[in-house]
Amino acid sequence: MTRSSVVAAALLVFALGAGAAWAEDPPPASGSPPPAASQPPATTAPAMSASEKAAIAKSCIDQANAKELHGKKRKKFKKACRKAGGHME
């Protein structure tokens, strides 16, 4: 190995190690409350069961079929329909 390749390899290892060290979050200051953004919202909707999600998806697919939608229009419709809880007609 030449001297320049050894130096290049050493710099690469140093750069990767330094990048990982900078990516870490600093430790929280003692005595201060956590930032408000990291706390979950006070009012959250209850999670739906898998069967409820499947029923909504089926309803949206049936509506898309009835409207004879295809491609991007179908995908956009189904996304909006699922967001609306399956009621798009």
MIDOLO-853948 format. One record per atom (N, C-alpha, C, O, CB): atom name; chain; x, y negated, z; residue number from 0. Coordinates in Angstrom, 1 decimal, padded with zeros to 4 digits. Glycine has a CB too. Layout:
N
+------+-------+--------+--------+--------+------+
| name | chain |     c1 |     c2 |     c3 | resi |
+------+-------+--------+--------+--------+------+
|   CA |     A |      X |      Y |      Z |  NUM |
...
+------+-------+--------+--------+--------+------+
***
This chain:
89
+------+-------+--------+--------+--------+------+
| name | chain |     c1 |     c2 |     c3 | resi |
+------+-------+--------+--------+--------+------+
|    N |     A |  000.8 |  001.2 |  000.0 |    0 |
|   CA |     A |  000.0 |  000.0 |  000.0 |    0 |
|    C |     A |  000.9 | -001.2 |  000.0 |    0 |
|    O |     A |  001.9 | -001.3 |  000.7 |    0 |
|   CB |     A | -000.9 |  000.0 |  001.2 |    0 |
|    N |     A |  000.5 | -002.2 | -000.7 |    1 |
|   CA |     A |  001.2 | -003.4 | -000.8 |    1 |
|    C |     A |  000.8 | -004.3 |  000.4 |    1 |
|    O |     A | -000.2 | -004.1 |  001.0 |    1 |
|   CB |     A |  001.0 | -004.2 | -002.1 |    1 |
|    N |     A |  001.6 | -005.2 |  000.7 |    2 |
|   CA |     A |  001.4 | -006.1 |  001.8 |    2 |
|    C |     A |  000.1 | -006.9 |  001.6 |    2 |
|    O |     A | -000.6 | -007.2 |  002.6 |    2 |
|   CB |     A |  002.6 | -007.1 |  002.0 |    2 |
|    N |     A | -000.1 | -007.4 |  000.4 |    3 |
|   CA |     A | -001.3 | -008.2 |  000.2 |    3 |
|    C |     A | -002.6 | -007.4 |  000.3 |    3 |
|    O |     A | -003.6 | -008.0 |  000.8 |    3 |
|   CB |     A | -001.3 | -008.8 | -001.2 |    3 |
|    N |     A | -002.6 | -006.1 |  000.0 |    4 |
|   CA |     A | -003.8 | -005.3 |  000.2 |    4 |
|    C |     A | -004.1 | -005.0 |  001.7 |    4 |
|    O |     A | -005.2 | -005.0 |  002.1 |    4 |
|   CB |     A | -003.7 | -004.0 | -000.6 |    4 |
|    N |     A | -003.0 | -004.9 |  002.5 |    5 |
|   CA |     A | -003.1 | -004.7 |  003.9 |    5 |
|    C |     A | -003.7 | -006.0 |  004.5 |    5 |
|    O |     A | -004.6 | -005.9 |  005.4 |    5 |
|   CB |     A | -001.8 | -004.4 |  004.6 |    5 |
|    N |     A | -003.2 | -007.1 |  004.1 |    6 |
|   CA |     A | -003.7 | -008.4 |  004.6 |    6 |
|    C |     A | -005.2 | -008.6 |  004.2 |    6 |
|    O |     A | -006.0 | -009.1 |  005.0 |    6 |
|   CB |     A | -002.9 | -009.6 |  004.1 |    6 |
|    N |     A | -005.5 | -008.3 |  003.0 |    7 |
|   CA |     A | -006.9 | -008.4 |  002.5 |    7 |
|    C |     A | -007.8 | -007.5 |  003.3 |    7 |
|    O |     A | -008.9 | -007.9 |  003.6 |    7 |
|   CB |     A | -007.0 | -008.1 |  001.0 |    7 |
|    N |     A | -007.4 | -006.3 |  003.6 |    8 |
|   CA |     A | -008.2 | -005.3 |  004.3 |    8 |
|    C |     A | -008.4 | -005.8 |  005.8 |    8 |
|    O |     A | -009.5 | -005.7 |  006.3 |    8 |
|   CB |     A | -007.6 | -003.9 |  004.4 |    8 |
|    N |     A | -007.4 | -006.4 |  006.3 |    9 |
|   CA |     A | -007.5 | -006.9 |  007.7 |    9 |
|    C |     A | -008.4 | -008.1 |  007.8 |    9 |
|    O |     A | -009.2 | -008.2 |  008.7 |    9 |
|   CB |     A | -006.1 | -007.3 |  008.2 |    9 |
|    N |     A | -008.4 | -009.0 |  006.8 |   10 |
|   CA |     A | -009.3 | -010.1 |  006.7 |   10 |
|    C |     A | -010.7 | -009.7 |  006.5 |   10 |
|    O |     A | -011.6 | -010.3 |  007.1 |   10 |
|   CB |     A | -008.9 | -011.1 |  005.6 |   10 |
|    N |     A | -010.9 | -008.7 |  005.7 |   11 |
|   CA |     A | -012.3 | -008.1 |  005.5 |   11 |
|    C |     A | -012.9 | -007.6 |  006.8 |   11 |
|    O |     A | -014.0 | -007.9 |  007.2 |   11 |
|   CB |     A | -012.3 | -007.1 |  004.4 |   11 |
|    N |     A | -012.1 | -006.8 |  007.5 |   12 |
|   CA |     A | -012.5 | -006.3 |  008.8 |   12 |
|    C |     A | -012.8 | -007.4 |  009.8 |   12 |
|    O |     A | -013.9 | -007.3 |  010.5 |   12 |
|   CB |     A | -011.5 | -005.3 |  009.4 |   12 |
|    N |     A | -012.0 | -008.4 |  009.9 |   13 |
|   CA |     A | -012.2 | -009.5 |  010.7 |   13 |
|    C |     A | -013.5 | -010.3 |  010.4 |   13 |
|    O |     A | -014.3 | -010.6 |  011.3 |   13 |
|   CB |     A | -011.0 | -010.5 |  010.7 |   13 |
|    N |     A | -013.7 | -010.5 |  009.1 |   14 |
|   CA |     A | -014.9 | -011.2 |  008.6 |   14 |
|    C |     A | -016.2 | -010.5 |  009.0 |   14 |
|    O |     A | -017.2 | -011.1 |  009.4 |   14 |
|   CB |     A | -014.8 | -011.5 |  007.1 |   14 |
|    N |     A | -016.2 | -009.1 |  008.8 |   15 |
|   CA |     A | -017.4 | -008.3 |  009.1 |   15 |
|    C |     A | -017.6 | -008.4 |  010.6 |   15 |
|    O |     A | -018.8 | -008.5 |  011.0 |   15 |
|   CB |     A | -017.2 | -006.9 |  008.6 |   15 |
|    N |     A | -016.6 | -008.2 |  011.4 |   16 |
|   CA |     A | -016.7 | -008.3 |  012.9 |   16 |
|    C |     A | -017.2 | -009.6 |  013.4 |   16 |
|    O |     A | -018.1 | -009.7 |  014.3 |   16 |
|   CB |     A | -015.4 | -007.9 |  013.5 |   16 |
|    N |     A | -016.7 | -010.7 |  012.8 |   17 |
|   CA |     A | -017.1 | -012.0 |  013.2 |   17 |
|    C |     A | -018.5 | -012.3 |  012.8 |   17 |
|    O |     A | -019.2 | -013.0 |  013.6 |   17 |
|   CB |     A | -016.1 | -013.1 |  012.6 |   17 |
|    N |     A | -018.9 | -011.8 |  011.7 |   18 |
|   CA |     A | -020.3 | -012.1 |  011.2 |   18 |
|    C |     A | -021.3 | -011.4 |  012.1 |   18 |
|    O |     A | -022.3 | -011.9 |  012.4 |   18 |
|   CB |     A | -020.5 | -011.6 |  009.8 |   18 |
|    N |     A | -021.0 | -010.2 |  012.6 |   19 |
|   CA |     A | -021.8 | -009.5 |  013.5 |   19 |
|    C |     A | -021.9 | -010.2 |  014.9 |   19 |
|    O |     A | -023.0 | -010.2 |  015.5 |   19 |
|   CB |     A | -021.4 | -008.0 |  013.7 |   19 |
|    N |     A | -020.8 | -010.7 |  015.3 |   20 |
|   CA |     A | -020.8 | -011.4 |  016.6 |   20 |
|    C |     A | -021.6 | -012.7 |  016.5 |   20 |
|    O |     A | -022.3 | -013.1 |  017.5 |   20 |
|   CB |     A | -019.4 | -011.8 |  017.0 |   20 |
|    N |     A | -021.6 | -013.4 |  015.4 |   21 |
|   CA |     A | -022.3 | -014.7 |  015.3 |   21 |
|    C |     A | -023.8 | -014.4 |  015.1 |   21 |
|    O |     A | -024.6 | -015.3 |  015.4 |   21 |
|   CB |     A | -021.8 | -015.5 |  014.1 |   21 |
|    N |     A | -024.2 | -013.2 |  014.6 |   22 |
|   CA |     A | -025.6 | -012.9 |  014.4 |   22 |
|    C |     A | -026.3 | -012.6 |  015.6 |   22 |
|    O |     A | -027.6 | -012.7 |  015.6 |   22 |
|   CB |     A | -025.7 | -011.7 |  013.4 |   22 |
|    N |     A | -025.6 | -012.3 |  016.7 |   23 |
|   CA |     A | -026.3 | -012.0 |  018.0 |   23 |
|    C |     A | -026.9 | -013.2 |  018.6 |   23 |
|    O |     A | -026.4 | -014.3 |  018.5 |   23 |
|   CB |     A | -025.3 | -011.4 |  019.0 |   23 |
|    N |     A | -028.1 | -013.1 |  019.3 |   24 |
|   CA |     A | -028.7 | -014.2 |  020.0 |   24 |
|    C |     A | -027.9 | -014.5 |  021.2 |   24 |
|    O |     A | -027.4 | -013.5 |  021.9 |   24 |
|   CB |     A | -030.2 | -013.9 |  020.3 |   24 |
|    N |     A | -027.8 | -015.7 |  021.6 |   25 |
|   CA |     A | -027.1 | -016.0 |  022.9 |   25 |
|    C |     A | -027.9 | -015.6 |  024.0 |   25 |
|    O |     A | -029.1 | -015.5 |  023.9 |   25 |
|   CB |     A | -026.8 | -017.6 |  023.0 |   25 |
|    N |     A | -027.3 | -015.2 |  025.1 |   26 |
|   CA |     A | -028.1 | -014.8 |  026.3 |   26 |
|    C |     A | -029.0 | -015.9 |  026.8 |   26 |
|    O |     A | -028.6 | -017.1 |  026.8 |   26 |
|   CB |     A | -027.1 | -014.3 |  027.4 |   26 |
|    N |     A | -030.1 | -015.6 |  027.3 |   27 |
|   CA |     A | -031.0 | -016.6 |  027.8 |   27 |
|    C |     A | -030.5 | -017.3 |  029.0 |   27 |
|    O |     A | -029.8 | -016.7 |  029.9 |   27 |
|   CB |     A | -032.4 | -016.0 |  028.1 |   27 |
|    N |     A | -030.7 | -018.6 |  029.1 |   28 |
|   CA |     A | -030.3 | -019.4 |  030.3 |   28 |
|    C |     A | -031.1 | -018.9 |  031.5 |   28 |
|    O |     A | -032.3 | -018.7 |  031.4 |   28 |
|   CB |     A | -030.4 | -020.9 |  030.0 |   28 |
|    N |     A | -030.4 | -018.8 |  032.6 |   29 |
|   CA |     A | -031.1 | -018.3 |  033.8 |   29 |
|    C |     A | -032.0 | -019.4 |  034.4 |   29 |
|    O |     A | -031.6 | -020.6 |  034.4 |   29 |
|   CB |     A | -030.0 | -017.9 |  034.9 |   29 |
|    N |     A | -033.2 | -019.0 |  034.8 |   30 |
|   CA |     A | -034.1 | -019.9 |  035.3 |   30 |
|    C |     A | -035.0 | -020.6 |  034.4 |   30 |
|    O |     A | -036.0 | -021.3 |  034.8 |   30 |
|   CB |     A | -033.4 | -020.9 |  036.1 |   30 |
|    N |     A | -034.8 | -020.5 |  033.1 |   31 |
|   CA |     A | -035.7 | -021.2 |  032.1 |   31 |
|    C |     A | -036.7 | -020.2 |  031.5 |   31 |
|    O |     A | -036.3 | -019.1 |  031.3 |   31 |
|   CB |     A | -034.8 | -021.9 |  031.0 |   31 |
|    N |     A | -037.9 | -020.6 |  031.3 |   32 |
|   CA |     A | -038.9 | -019.7 |  030.7 |   32 |
|    C |     A | -038.6 | -019.4 |  029.2 |   32 |
|    O |     A | -037.9 | -020.2 |  028.6 |   32 |
|   CB |     A | -040.3 | -020.4 |  030.8 |   32 |
|    N |     A | -039.1 | -018.3 |  028.7 |   33 |
|   CA |     A | -038.8 | -018.0 |  027.3 |   33 |
|    C |     A | -039.5 | -018.9 |  026.4 |   33 |
|    O |     A | -040.5 | -019.5 |  026.8 |   33 |
|   CB |     A | -039.3 | -016.5 |  027.0 |   33 |
|    N |     A | -039.1 | -019.1 |  025.2 |   34 |
|   CA |     A | -039.7 | -020.1 |  024.3 |   34 |
|    C |     A | -041.2 | -019.6 |  024.0 |   34 |
|    O |     A | -041.5 | -018.4 |  024.0 |   34 |
|   CB |     A | -039.0 | -020.2 |  023.0 |   34 |
|    N |     A | -042.1 | -020.6 |  023.8 |   35 |
|   CA |     A | -043.5 | -020.3 |  023.6 |   35 |
|    C |     A | -043.7 | -019.5 |  022.3 |   35 |
|    O |     A | -044.7 | -018.7 |  022.2 |   35 |
|   CB |     A | -044.3 | -021.6 |  023.5 |   35 |
|    N |     A | -042.9 | -019.6 |  021.3 |   36 |
|   CA |     A | -043.1 | -018.9 |  020.0 |   36 |
|    C |     A | -043.0 | -017.4 |  020.2 |   36 |
|    O |     A | -043.6 | -016.7 |  019.4 |   36 |
|   CB |     A | -042.1 | -019.4 |  019.0 |   36 |
|    N |     A | -042.2 | -017.0 |  021.2 |   37 |
|   CA |     A | -042.0 | -015.5 |  021.3 |   37 |
|    C |     A | -043.1 | -014.9 |  022.1 |   37 |
|    O |     A | -043.2 | -013.6 |  022.1 |   37 |
|   CB |     A | -040.7 | -015.2 |  022.0 |   37 |
|    N |     A | -044.0 | -015.6 |  022.7 |   38 |
|   CA |     A | -045.1 | -015.1 |  023.5 |   38 |
|    C |     A | -046.3 | -014.8 |  022.5 |   38 |
|    O |     A | -046.5 | -015.6 |  021.6 |   38 |
|   CB |     A | -045.5 | -016.0 |  024.6 |   38 |
|    N |     A | -047.0 | -013.7 |  022.7 |   39 |
|   CA |     A | -048.1 | -013.4 |  021.9 |   39 |
|    C |     A | -049.3 | -014.4 |  022.1 |   39 |
|    O |     A | -049.4 | -015.0 |  023.2 |   39 |
|   CB |     A | -048.6 | -012.0 |  022.1 |   39 |
|    N |     A | -050.1 | -014.6 |  021.1 |   40 |
|   CA |     A | -051.2 | -015.6 |  021.3 |   40 |
|    C |     A | -052.2 | -015.1 |  022.4 |   40 |
|    O |     A | -052.3 | -013.9 |  022.7 |   40 |
|   CB |     A | -052.0 | -015.7 |  020.0 |   40 |
|    N |     A | -052.8 | -016.0 |  023.1 |   41 |
|   CA |     A | -053.7 | -015.7 |  024.2 |   41 |
|    C |     A | -054.9 | -014.9 |  023.8 |   41 |
|    O |     A | -055.3 | -014.0 |  024.5 |   41 |
|   CB |     A | -054.1 | -017.0 |  024.9 |   41 |
|    N |     A | -055.5 | -015.2 |  022.6 |   42 |
|   CA |     A | -056.6 | -014.5 |  022.1 |   42 |
|    C |     A | -056.2 | -013.7 |  020.9 |   42 |
|    O |     A | -055.9 | -014.3 |  019.8 |   42 |
|   CB |     A | -057.8 | -015.5 |  021.8 |   42 |
|    N |     A | -056.3 | -012.4 |  021.0 |   43 |
|   CA |     A | -056.0 | -011.5 |  019.9 |   43 |
|    C |     A | -057.2 | -010.7 |  019.6 |   43 |
|    O |     A | -057.9 | -010.2 |  020.5 |   43 |
|   CB |     A | -054.7 | -010.6 |  020.1 |   43 |
|    N |     A | -057.4 | -010.4 |  018.3 |   44 |
|   CA |     A | -058.5 | -009.5 |  017.9 |   44 |
|    C |     A | -058.2 | -008.1 |  018.3 |   44 |
|    O |     A | -057.0 | -007.7 |  018.2 |   44 |
|   CB |     A | -058.8 | -009.7 |  016.4 |   44 |
|    N |     A | -059.2 | -007.3 |  018.7 |   45 |
|   CA |     A | -058.9 | -005.9 |  019.0 |   45 |
|    C |     A | -058.5 | -005.2 |  017.7 |   45 |
|    O |     A | -059.0 | -005.5 |  016.6 |   45 |
|   CB |     A | -060.2 | -005.3 |  019.6 |   45 |
|    N |     A | -057.6 | -004.3 |  017.9 |   46 |
|   CA |     A | -057.1 | -003.5 |  016.8 |   46 |
|    C |     A | -058.1 | -002.5 |  016.3 |   46 |
|    O |     A | -058.9 | -002.0 |  017.0 |   46 |
|   CB |     A | -055.8 | -002.7 |  017.2 |   46 |
|    N |     A | -058.2 | -002.4 |  014.9 |   47 |
|   CA |     A | -059.2 | -001.5 |  014.3 |   47 |
|    C |     A | -058.6 | -000.1 |  014.3 |   47 |
|    O |     A | -057.4 |  000.1 |  014.2 |   47 |
|   CB |     A | -059.5 | -001.9 |  012.9 |   47 |
|    N |     A | -059.5 |  000.9 |  014.4 |   48 |
|   CA |     A | -059.0 |  002.3 |  014.3 |   48 |
|    C |     A | -058.7 |  002.6 |  012.9 |   48 |
|    O |     A | -059.1 |  001.9 |  012.0 |   48 |
|   CB |     A | -060.1 |  003.2 |  014.9 |   48 |
|    N |     A | -058.1 |  003.7 |  012.7 |   49 |
|   CA |     A | -057.7 |  004.2 |  011.3 |   49 |
|    C |     A | -059.0 |  004.5 |  010.5 |   49 |
|    O |     A | -059.0 |  004.2 |  009.3 |   49 |
|   CB |     A | -056.8 |  005.4 |  011.4 |   49 |
|    N |     A | -060.0 |  005.0 |  011.1 |   50 |
|   CA |     A | -061.2 |  005.3 |  010.4 |   50 |
|    C |     A | -062.0 |  004.0 |  010.0 |   50 |
|    O |     A | -062.6 |  004.0 |  008.9 |   50 |
|   CB |     A | -062.2 |  006.2 |  011.3 |   50 |
|    N |     A | -061.9 |  003.0 |  010.8 |   51 |
|   CA |     A | -062.5 |  001.7 |  010.4 |   51 |
|    C |     A | -061.8 |  001.0 |  009.3 |   51 |
|    O |     A | -062.4 |  000.5 |  008.3 |   51 |
|   CB |     A | -062.5 |  000.7 |  011.6 |   51 |
|    N |     A | -060.4 |  001.1 |  009.3 |   52 |
|   CA |     A | -059.6 |  000.6 |  008.2 |   52 |
|    C |     A | -059.9 |  001.3 |  006.9 |   52 |
|    O |     A | -060.0 |  000.8 |  005.8 |   52 |
|   CB |     A | -058.1 |  000.6 |  008.5 |   52 |
|    N |     A | -060.0 |  002.7 |  007.0 |   53 |
|   CA |     A | -060.3 |  003.5 |  005.8 |   53 |
|    C |     A | -061.7 |  003.2 |  005.2 |   53 |
|    O |     A | -061.8 |  003.1 |  004.0 |   53 |
|   CB |     A | -060.2 |  005.0 |  006.2 |   53 |
|    N |     A | -062.7 |  002.9 |  006.1 |   54 |
|   CA |     A | -064.0 |  002.6 |  005.6 |   54 |
|    C |     A | -064.0 |  001.3 |  004.9 |   54 |
|    O |     A | -064.7 |  001.1 |  003.9 |   54 |
|   CB |     A | -065.0 |  002.6 |  006.8 |   54 |
|    N |     A | -063.2 |  000.3 |  005.4 |   55 |
|   CA |     A | -063.1 | -001.0 |  004.7 |   55 |
|    C |     A | -062.5 | -000.9 |  003.4 |   55 |
|    O |     A | -062.9 | -001.4 |  002.4 |   55 |
|   CB |     A | -062.4 | -002.0 |  005.6 |   55 |
|    N |     A | -061.3 | -000.1 |  003.4 |   56 |
|   CA |     A | -060.6 |  000.1 |  002.1 |   56 |
|    C |     A | -061.5 |  000.8 |  001.1 |   56 |
|    O |     A | -061.5 |  000.4 | -000.1 |   56 |
|   CB |     A | -059.4 |  000.9 |  002.3 |   56 |
|    N |     A | -062.3 |  001.8 |  001.5 |   57 |
|   CA |     A | -063.2 |  002.5 |  000.6 |   57 |
|    C |     A | -064.2 |  001.6 |  000.0 |   57 |
|    O |     A | -064.6 |  001.6 | -001.1 |   57 |
|   CB |     A | -063.8 |  003.7 |  001.3 |   57 |
|    N |     A | -064.8 |  000.7 |  000.9 |   58 |
|   CA |     A | -065.8 | -000.2 |  000.5 |   58 |
|    C |     A | -065.2 | -001.2 | -000.6 |   58 |
|    O |     A | -065.9 | -001.5 | -001.6 |   58 |
|   CB |     A | -066.3 | -001.0 |  001.7 |   58 |
|    N |     A | -064.0 | -001.7 | -000.3 |   59 |
|   CA |     A | -063.4 | -002.6 | -001.3 |   59 |
|    C |     A | -063.1 | -001.9 | -002.6 |   59 |
|    O |     A | -063.2 | -002.5 | -003.7 |   59 |
|   CB |     A | -062.1 | -003.2 | -000.7 |   59 |
|    N |     A | -062.7 | -000.7 | -002.6 |   60 |
|   CA |     A | -062.4 |  000.1 | -003.8 |   60 |
|    C |     A | -063.7 |  000.3 | -004.6 |   60 |
|    O |     A | -063.7 |  000.1 | -005.8 |   60 |
|   CB |     A | -061.7 |  001.4 | -003.5 |   60 |
|    N |     A | -064.8 |  000.6 | -003.9 |   61 |
|   CA |     A | -066.0 |  000.8 | -004.5 |   61 |
|    C |     A | -066.5 | -000.5 | -005.2 |   61 |
|    O |     A | -067.0 | -000.5 | -006.3 |   61 |
|   CB |     A | -067.1 |  001.3 | -003.5 |   61 |
|    N |     A | -066.3 | -001.6 | -004.5 |   62 |
|   CA |     A | -066.7 | -002.9 | -005.1 |   62 |
|    C |     A | -065.9 | -003.2 | -006.3 |   62 |
|    O |     A | -066.4 | -003.8 | -007.3 |   62 |
|   CB |     A | -066.6 | -004.0 | -004.0 |   62 |
|    N |     A | -064.6 | -003.0 | -006.2 |   63 |
|   CA |     A | -063.7 | -003.2 | -007.4 |   63 |
|    C |     A | -064.1 | -002.4 | -008.6 |   63 |
|    O |     A | -064.1 | -002.8 | -009.7 |   63 |
|   CB |     A | -062.2 | -003.0 | -007.0 |   63 |
|    N |     A | -064.5 | -001.1 | -008.3 |   64 |
|   CA |     A | -064.9 | -000.2 | -009.4 |   64 |
|    C |     A | -066.2 | -000.7 | -010.0 |   64 |
|    O |     A | -066.4 | -000.7 | -011.2 |   64 |
|   CB |     A | -065.1 |  001.2 | -008.8 |   64 |
|    N |     A | -067.1 | -001.2 | -009.1 |   65 |
|   CA |     A | -068.4 | -001.7 | -009.6 |   65 |
|    C |     A | -068.2 | -003.0 | -010.5 |   65 |
|    O |     A | -069.0 | -003.2 | -011.5 |   65 |
|   CB |     A | -069.4 | -002.1 | -008.5 |   65 |
|    N |     A | -067.2 | -003.8 | -010.2 |   66 |
|   CA |     A | -066.9 | -005.0 | -011.0 |   66 |
|    C |     A | -066.0 | -004.7 | -012.2 |   66 |
|    O |     A | -065.7 | -005.5 | -013.0 |   66 |
|   CB |     A | -066.3 | -006.0 | -010.1 |   66 |
|    N |     A | -065.6 | -003.4 | -012.3 |   67 |
|   CA |     A | -064.7 | -002.9 | -013.3 |   67 |
|    C |     A | -063.4 | -003.8 | -013.4 |   67 |
|    O |     A | -063.0 | -004.2 | -014.5 |   67 |
|   CB |     A | -065.4 | -003.0 | -014.7 |   67 |
|    N |     A | -062.8 | -004.0 | -012.3 |   68 |
|   CA |     A | -061.6 | -004.8 | -012.2 |   68 |
|    C |     A | -060.4 | -003.9 | -012.4 |   68 |
|    O |     A | -060.4 | -002.7 | -012.0 |   68 |
|   CB |     A | -061.5 | -005.5 | -010.8 |   68 |
|    N |     A | -059.3 | -004.4 | -013.1 |   69 |
|   CA |     A | -058.1 | -003.6 | -013.3 |   69 |
|    C |     A | -056.9 | -004.5 | -013.1 |   69 |
|    O |     A | -057.0 | -005.8 | -013.2 |   69 |
|   CB |     A | -058.1 | -003.0 | -014.7 |   69 |
|    N |     A | -055.8 | -003.9 | -012.9 |   70 |
|   CA |     A | -054.5 | -004.6 | -012.8 |   70 |
|    C |     A | -054.4 | -005.6 | -011.7 |   70 |
|    O |     A | -054.8 | -005.4 | -010.5 |   70 |
|   CB |     A | -054.3 | -005.4 | -014.1 |   70 |
|    N |     A | -053.9 | -006.8 | -012.0 |   71 |
|   CA |     A | -053.6 | -007.8 | -011.0 |   71 |
|    C |     A | -054.9 | -008.4 | -010.4 |   71 |
|    O |     A | -055.0 | -008.7 | -009.2 |   71 |
|   CB |     A | -052.8 | -009.0 | -011.6 |   71 |
|    N |     A | -056.0 | -008.5 | -011.2 |   72 |
|   CA |     A | -057.3 | -009.0 | -010.6 |   72 |
|    C |     A | -057.8 | -008.0 | -009.6 |   72 |
|    O |     A | -058.4 | -008.4 | -008.6 |   72 |
|   CB |     A | -058.3 | -009.1 | -011.8 |   72 |
|    N |     A | -057.7 | -006.7 | -009.9 |   73 |
|   CA |     A | -058.1 | -005.7 | -008.9 |   73 |
|    C |     A | -057.4 | -005.7 | -007.6 |   73 |
|    O |     A | -057.9 | -005.7 | -006.5 |   73 |
|   CB |     A | -058.0 | -004.2 | -009.5 |   73 |
|    N |     A | -056.0 | -005.8 | -007.7 |   74 |
|   CA |     A | -055.2 | -005.9 | -006.6 |   74 |
|    C |     A | -055.5 | -007.1 | -005.7 |   74 |
|    O |     A | -055.6 | -007.1 | -004.5 |   74 |
|   CB |     A | -053.7 | -005.9 | -007.0 |   74 |
|    N |     A | -055.7 | -008.3 | -006.4 |   75 |
|   CA |     A | -056.0 | -009.5 | -005.7 |   75 |
|    C |     A | -057.4 | -009.4 | -005.0 |   75 |
|    O |     A | -057.5 | -009.9 | -003.9 |   75 |
|   CB |     A | -056.0 | -010.7 | -006.7 |   75 |
|    N |     A | -058.4 | -008.8 | -005.7 |   76 |
|   CA |     A | -059.7 | -008.7 | -005.1 |   76 |
|    C |     A | -059.7 | -007.8 | -003.9 |   76 |
|    O |     A | -060.2 | -008.1 | -002.9 |   76 |
|   CB |     A | -060.7 | -008.1 | -006.2 |   76 |
|    N |     A | -059.0 | -006.6 | -004.0 |   77 |
|   CA |     A | -058.9 | -005.7 | -002.9 |   77 |
|    C |     A | -058.3 | -006.3 | -001.7 |   77 |
|    O |     A | -058.7 | -006.1 | -000.5 |   77 |
|   CB |     A | -058.2 | -004.4 | -003.3 |   77 |
|    N |     A | -057.2 | -007.1 | -001.9 |   78 |
|   CA |     A | -056.5 | -007.7 | -000.8 |   78 |
|    C |     A | -057.5 | -008.7 | -000.1 |   78 |
|    O |     A | -057.6 | -008.8 |  001.2 |   78 |
|   CB |     A | -055.3 | -008.5 | -001.3 |   78 |
|    N |     A | -058.2 | -009.5 | -000.9 |   79 |
|   CA |     A | -059.1 | -010.5 | -000.3 |   79 |
|    C |     A | -060.3 | -009.8 |  000.4 |   79 |
|    O |     A | -060.7 | -010.2 |  001.5 |   79 |
|   CB |     A | -059.6 | -011.5 | -001.4 |   79 |
|    N |     A | -060.7 | -008.7 | -000.2 |   80 |
|   CA |     A | -061.8 | -007.9 |  000.4 |   80 |
|    C |     A | -061.4 | -007.3 |  001.7 |   80 |
|    O |     A | -062.2 | -007.4 |  002.7 |   80 |
|   CB |     A | -062.2 | -006.8 | -000.6 |   80 |
|    N |     A | -060.3 | -006.7 |  001.8 |   81 |
|   CA |     A | -059.8 | -006.2 |  003.1 |   81 |
|    C |     A | -059.7 | -007.2 |  004.2 |   81 |
|    O |     A | -060.0 | -007.0 |  005.3 |   81 |
|   CB |     A | -058.5 | -005.4 |  002.9 |   81 |
|    N |     A | -059.2 | -008.4 |  003.8 |   82 |
|   CA |     A | -059.0 | -009.5 |  004.7 |   82 |
|    C |     A | -060.4 | -010.0 |  005.2 |   82 |
|    O |     A | -060.5 | -010.4 |  006.4 |   82 |
|   CB |     A | -058.3 | -010.7 |  004.0 |   82 |
|    N |     A | -061.4 | -009.9 |  004.3 |   83 |
|   CA |     A | -062.8 | -010.3 |  004.7 |   83 |
|    C |     A | -063.6 | -009.2 |  005.4 |   83 |
|    O |     A | -064.7 | -009.4 |  005.7 |   83 |
|   CB |     A | -063.6 | -010.8 |  003.5 |   83 |
|    N |     A | -062.9 | -008.1 |  005.7 |   84 |
|   CA |     A | -063.6 | -007.0 |  006.4 |   84 |
|    C |     A | -064.4 | -006.1 |  005.5 |   84 |
|    O |     A | -065.3 | -005.4 |  006.0 |   84 |
|   CB |     A | -064.4 | -007.6 |  007.5 |   84 |
|    N |     A | -064.3 | -006.2 |  004.2 |   85 |
|   CA |     A | -065.0 | -005.3 |  003.3 |   85 |
|    C |     A | -066.3 | -005.9 |  002.7 |   85 |
|    O |     A | -067.1 | -005.2 |  002.1 |   85 |
|   CB |     A | -065.3 | -004.0 |  004.0 |   85 |
|    N |     A | -066.5 | -007.2 |  003.0 |   86 |
|   CA |     A | -067.7 | -007.9 |  002.5 |   86 |
|    C |     A | -067.4 | -009.0 |  001.5 |   86 |
|    O |     A | -067.1 | -010.1 |  001.9 |   86 |
|   CB |     A | -068.5 | -008.5 |  003.7 |   86 |
|    N |     A | -067.3 | -008.6 |  000.2 |   87 |
|   CA |     A | -067.0 | -009.6 | -000.8 |   87 |
|    C |     A | -068.1 | -009.8 | -001.8 |   87 |
|    O |     A | -068.0 | -010.7 | -002.7 |   87 |
|   CB |     A | -065.7 | -009.1 | -001.5 |   87 |
|    N |     A | -069.1 | -009.0 | -001.8 |   88 |
|   CA |     A | -070.2 | -009.2 | -002.8 |   88 |
|    C |     A | -071.0 | -010.4 | -002.6 |   88 |
|    O |     A | -071.9 | -010.7 | -003.4 |   88 |
|   CB |     A | -071.1 | -008.0 | -002.8 |   88 |
+------+-------+--------+--------+--------+------+
***
